[in-house]
Amino acid sequence: MALKITVIGTGYLGATHAAAMAELGFEVLGLDVVPEKIEMLRRGEVPMYEPGLEELLRRHVAGFEGSTGRLRFTTSYEEAGAFGEVHFVCVNTPQKHGEYACDMSYVESAFSSLAPHLDRPALVVGKSTVPVGSAARLARLLAAQAPAGEAAELAWNPEFLREGFAVDDTLHPDRIVVGVASERAEALLREIYATPVGEGSPFVVMDYPTAELVKTAANSFLATKISFINAMAEVCEAADGDVVKLAEAIGHDERIGKKFLRAGVGFGGGCLPKDIRAFMARAGELGADQALTFLREVDSINMRRRGHMVELTRDAVGGTFLGKRVAVLGATFKPDSDDVRDSPALNVAGQIHLQGGQVTVYDPKGMANARRLFPTLGYADSALEAVRGADAVLHLTEWREFRELDPAVLGEAVTARRILDGRNALDPELWRKAGWTYRALGRPKA
Ligand SMILES: NC(=O)c1ccc[n+]([C@@H]2O[C@H](COP(=O)([O-])OP(=O)(O)OC[C@H]3O[C@@H](n4cnc5c(N)ncnc54)[C@H](O)[C@@H]3O)[C@@H](O)[C@H]2O)c1
C-alpha cells in the first residue's frame, strides 16, 4: 500500500509539494483553509503561476481523465487526520506587522487544528521556514494535544525550492535536509524521498535546531551575496566603474562563483526579506544578535537600491515626476512567477506614483496580483501599450519577454527613448543603437 500523505497549506510550496508527492507514487490529500483555492485545485487549476505545475497536478488530481487519481483536496482537518500517516505542514510564515519577527500564528493554528485528529501513530513534518527553536516547542505541543500522545511525532524538513523552478526543484532537490528526533522518523522520510535520493540527491540528517537553521542560513547567504554585488554597484557608480564587468571577472574565481552576482534593484519576494529579518529577531532573543548585525546592512543595501532606482529615474526625466509618464516593465519579484510579495519592481513603481509620476505597469504573469496590491497604479496589457507616451521605461523584472523586445518598435511608441535597466539584463548596445539612452545600476553612463 502506498504511503498516505497530507499536505497542509497549498500555496506556492504546498501545492507543488502535494503534486510532487503524488508524482512520486503516494496517495496525497492537500488541505487549505481557503475554500476557493481548494475548489480550483480540485478542478485541476493552480491558484498561482508556476511553470509545469498545472500539468503535474492534472496528471494526478482525482477526476481528471487519464489521471492517476492519487491527489485529492479538502478543507477538513478531520479528514486529513483520518487519512494521513505523514502530514507535511506548508503554511505561510510572514513577517509580523511592525516587527522583524516571524508571525507563527498560521503554523500554530495548523498544528492545533491537526493534533486533535491524530489518534494513531503519525509523523508531522514541518516544511515552513520557522525561527530556530520552533520545532522543539511544536513537538511538545503535538504530543500533548494529539490523542496518540508521543506517537504523534515531529520532523523538520526545510524546503529550498525556487519559484519558477519549483516543480523541478521539488522532484530533483539539490539536497534533502531532515531534522529528526527518532530513527522511525528518519526511516519514514527516507521512504518518502527514496526516488530523489536514488537519483543522487544528498539526504542530510540532523537535529531540529540545525535543520531550522540550515534554511535561514542558506537564505542569509544568498541575500548577502546579492547585497554584496549591489554594494559594489554603488562603489562602481561613484568611481565610474562597471559592476557587470566586475561581477564577470570575480565570478571566474570558483570560490566566489558567477551565480547571484547580478547587480540590480535587489531581492524581494515572500522569502529572503522576511527570512533575514526573522533570523535577526530570533538571534536577538537568543542573545546572539551580534552574530547577525551584518544582516541589517544586507537588508539596508537592498532597500537602498529601490530608492536609488527612483532617483536615477527622476534625474533621467529632468528632476521631477510631475507631468511625466513612466512605464514599468515587470511587477513580480522575479521572472517565471506571479508572486508580487515585497517586489522591488512594484515598490519602485509605487514610489514614483507617490511622487507624482504617471506609472503604467506591465507584467507577463503578475498583473492580477499587482492590481490587488497596488490598485492605484496604471496597468497595460502589453509592454508596447505600457510604454506608449512614456518619458522613461524601467526594466525591473528580468522576464525573457523583455529581453526579446525590439527597441526600434518600442522607440516609436515612447515620448523619449530612455531606458533604465534595473536588472542589468538587457543588451545596452542594442538599445543604444536604436537611439535609446540606456542607464543601468552600477554601470557608466554612456
Ligand atoms: N514560496 C517559496 O518559494 C518558498 C520556498 C521555500 C520555503 N518557503 C516557505 O514555505 C512556507 C509557505 O510559503 P508559500 O510561499 O507557499 O506561502 P503561501 O502564502 O503561498 O501559502 C501558504 C498557504 O497556507 C494556507 N494556510 C494558512 N493557514 C493555514 C492553516 N491554518 N491551515 C491550512 N492552510 C493554511 C494559506 O491559505 C496558503 O494557501 C513559508 O514558511 C515560506 O517561507 C517558501
The ligand as an SDF file (V2000), in Angstrom:
LIG
                    3D

 44 48  0  0  0  0  0  0  0  0999 V2000
    7.4490   30.2220   -1.8990 N   0  0  0  0  0  0  0  0  0  0  0  0
    8.6880   29.7380   -1.8610 C   0  0  0  0  0  0  0  0  0  0  0  0
    9.4430   29.8470   -2.8290 O   0  0  0  0  0  0  0  0  0  0  0  0
    9.1970   29.0530   -0.6160 C   0  0  0  0  0  0  0  0  0  0  0  0
   10.4130   28.3410   -0.6990 C   0  0  0  0  0  0  0  0  0  0  0  0
   10.8910   27.7190    0.4360 C   0  0  0  0  0  0  0  0  0  0  0  0
   10.2090   27.8450    1.6410 C   0  0  0  0  0  0  0  0  0  0  0  0
    9.0550   28.5730    1.6860 N   0  0  0  0  0  0  0  0  0  0  0  0
    8.3560   28.6640    2.9710 C   0  0  0  0  0  0  0  0  0  0  0  0
    7.1820   27.8810    2.8590 O   0  0  0  0  0  0  0  0  0  0  0  0
    6.1240   28.4310    3.6260 C   0  0  0  0  0  0  0  0  0  0  0  0
    4.9200   28.6610    2.7330 C   0  0  0  0  0  0  0  0  0  0  0  0
    5.2700   29.6130    1.7420 O   0  0  0  0  0  0  0  0  0  0  0  0
    4.3840   29.8740    0.4620 P   0  0  0  0  0  0  0  0  0  0  0  0
    5.1500   30.7790   -0.4070 O   0  0  0  0  0  0  0  0  0  0  0  0
    3.8960   28.5760   -0.0640 O   0  0  0  0  0  0  0  0  0  0  0  0
    3.1480   30.6690    1.1290 O   0  0  0  0  0  0  0  0  0  0  0  0
    1.6740   30.8470    0.5590 P   0  0  0  0  0  0  0  0  0  0  0  0
    1.1120   32.0120    1.2620 O   0  0  0  0  0  0  0  0  0  0  0  0
    1.7000   30.8090   -0.9300 O   0  0  0  0  0  0  0  0  0  0  0  0
    0.9110   29.5160    1.0310 O   0  0  0  0  0  0  0  0  0  0  0  0
    0.5240   29.2510    2.3300 C   0  0  0  0  0  0  0  0  0  0  0  0
   -0.8210   28.5230    2.2930 C   0  0  0  0  0  0  0  0  0  0  0  0
   -1.1590   28.1020    3.6130 O   0  0  0  0  0  0  0  0  0  0  0  0
   -2.5450   28.2840    3.8010 C   0  0  0  0  0  0  0  0  0  0  0  0
   -2.8380   28.3190    5.2320 N   0  0  0  0  0  0  0  0  0  0  0  0
   -2.6520   29.3340    6.1120 C   0  0  0  0  0  0  0  0  0  0  0  0
   -3.0240   28.9560    7.3460 N   0  0  0  0  0  0  0  0  0  0  0  0
   -3.4550   27.6790    7.2400 C   0  0  0  0  0  0  0  0  0  0  0  0
   -3.9480   26.7340    8.1780 C   0  0  0  0  0  0  0  0  0  0  0  0
   -4.0710   27.0230    9.4750 N   0  0  0  0  0  0  0  0  0  0  0  0
   -4.3080   25.5200    7.7220 N   0  0  0  0  0  0  0  0  0  0  0  0
   -4.1820   25.1940    6.4180 C   0  0  0  0  0  0  0  0  0  0  0  0
   -3.7140   26.0380    5.4960 N   0  0  0  0  0  0  0  0  0  0  0  0
   -3.3490   27.2660    5.9020 C   0  0  0  0  0  0  0  0  0  0  0  0
   -2.8340   29.5830    3.0660 C   0  0  0  0  0  0  0  0  0  0  0  0
   -4.2010   29.7200    2.7660 O   0  0  0  0  0  0  0  0  0  0  0  0
   -1.9580   29.4290    1.8220 C   0  0  0  0  0  0  0  0  0  0  0  0
   -2.6520   28.8030    0.7650 O   0  0  0  0  0  0  0  0  0  0  0  0
    6.7030   29.7080    4.2520 C   0  0  0  0  0  0  0  0  0  0  0  0
    7.1780   29.4020    5.5300 O   0  0  0  0  0  0  0  0  0  0  0  0
    7.8480   30.0520    3.3220 C   0  0  0  0  0  0  0  0  0  0  0  0
    8.8360   30.8030    3.9650 O   0  0  0  0  0  0  0  0  0  0  0  0
    8.5270   29.1500    0.5790 C   0  0  0  0  0  0  0  0  0  0  0  0
  1  2  1  0
  2  3  2  0
  2  4  1  0
  4  5  1  0
  4 44  2  0
  5  6  2  0
  6  7  1  0
  7  8  2  0
  8  9  1  0
  8 44  1  0
  9 10  1  0
  9 42  1  0
 10 11  1  0
 11 12  1  0
 11 40  1  0
 12 13  1  0
 13 14  1  0
 14 15  2  0
 14 16  1  0
 14 17  1  0
 17 18  1  0
 18 19  2  0
 18 20  1  0
 18 21  1  0
 21 22  1  0
 22 23  1  0
 23 24  1  0
 23 38  1  0
 24 25  1  0
 25 26  1  0
 25 36  1  0
 26 27  1  0
 26 35  1  0
 27 28  2  0
 28 29  1  0
 29 30  1  0
 29 35  2  0
 30 31  1  0
 30 32  2  0
 32 33  1  0
 33 34  2  0
 34 35  1  0
 36 37  1  0
 36 38  1  0
 38 39  1  0
 40 41  1  0
 40 42  1  0
 42 43  1  0
M  CHG  2   8   1  16  -1
M  END
$$$$
